[in-house]
Amino acid sequence: IRLNFKKNIRVPEIARKFGYNANYLSSVFKKTFNISLTQYINQMRISAAKTMLLNTNEKLETIAMQVGYCDDKYFIRMFKQLEGLTPIQYRNVYFRRHINKE
């Protein structure tokens, strides 16, 4: 998952790849890591997006695609859900802090 989160991967595809039922894989993953597989994938993607927001001037649509989201509106919704800020708000707030540290 860490190597492929930027691709458009989904739980059923991951389960199929390893020969498991999607519900079973999701259940085992949640019991083992205390987070759903979908949440884990979204966390990986948003973490990569945060780095790109601070270190590039790429547009949101480009960042969304590069971290595995086909829909930039869904990317914005997931980002806000996980970070409490929109990607633009995050860039505006933390970019200044990032610059001031250097």
SULFENQUI-V995753 format. One record per pair of residues at least 24 apart in sequence whose ideal C-beta (glycine too) atoms are under 7 Angstrom apart, sorted by sequence separation. I is the first residue (numbers start at 0). J is the second residue. If there is no record, write none. Layout:
i: {I & I}
j: {J & J}
//
This chain:
i: {44 & 10 & 10 & 59 & 48 & 8 & 45 & 45 & 52 & 4 & 41 & 45 & 45 & 52 & 53 & 48 & 52 & 0 & 4 & 42 & 0 & 4 & 41 & 49 & 53 & 53 & 1 & 0 & 53 & 5 & 7 & 5 & 6 & 5 & 7 & 4}
j: {68 & 36 & 37 & 86 & 78 & 40 & 77 & 78 & 86 & 40 & 77 & 81 & 82 & 89 & 90 & 86 & 90 & 39 & 43 & 81 & 40 & 44 & 81 & 89 & 93 & 94 & 43 & 43 & 97 & 65 & 67 & 66 & 67 & 67 & 69 & 67}
//
